[in-house]
Amino acid sequence: MSQSFGPHALAMTHLILIRHGETAWNRERRLQGQLDIPLNGTGQAQARALAGALTGEPIDAVYSSDLSRALQTATPLAEALGLAVRPEPRLRERCYGVLEGMSYAEVAERRAEDFARWQARVPDYAPENGESLRGFHQRAVEIALALTRRHPGERIALVAHGGVLDCLYREATDMTLEAPRQHELLNASINRLRCDGDRLSLMQWGDIQHLEALTLDEVDRRVP
């Protein structure tokens, strides 16, 4: 169920923050990081449902991470709105370096020290050839603020990754980097922030009502 956090202020830029649809690696609990993994069939259906849910909104621009799972999620929405997707590399997921491609279980077994620091959310820990949580957070917040300043008073969609959503949620709610996550980061979810150019604030989080029909199994879909 989504949560609402107050009315939209028309003078502020409205951000519609979207996590990409499902991939095969999401199901396998495998670290994708900045590896370019496409949507699976479910993810493609989620992208179409997302587009249907948002086509009635006056969205001025659609930005996306340049990784294919995000671009494939953004494209049906942009096409429905008559807009072009604007690829933005700074919306990419955190780089996990040598851990990318490994399942969570494999990281725990093969790289126990890395796993412990990652799970403890140590801000300045970076996997080998990867990105620290602090650096990633700074990147995500900086690009979000830069895009809102580019679109003062407008409504923009940002299609990104779970880690980016987490960073922006924490920034908007003054949640520390170390605090355990209790908010959900759902594939193809609609999450709303607003920004006056310098400060993000939370409006709504975790809306997946548009995906409810996709969760029905084949028996439920049959007409009696």
Secondary structure, DSSP 8 states (H G I E B T S, - for coil): --EE-S---TTSEEEEEEE----HHHHTTB--TTS-----HHHHHHHHHHHHHHTTS---EEEE-SSHHHHHHHHHHHHHHT--EEE-GGGS----GGGTT-BHHHHHHH-HHHHHHHHTT-TT---TTS--HHHHHHHHHHHHHHHHHHSTT-EEEEEE-HHHHHHHHHHHHT--SSS---S---TT-EEEEEESSS-EEEEEEEE-GGGGGGG--HHHHS--
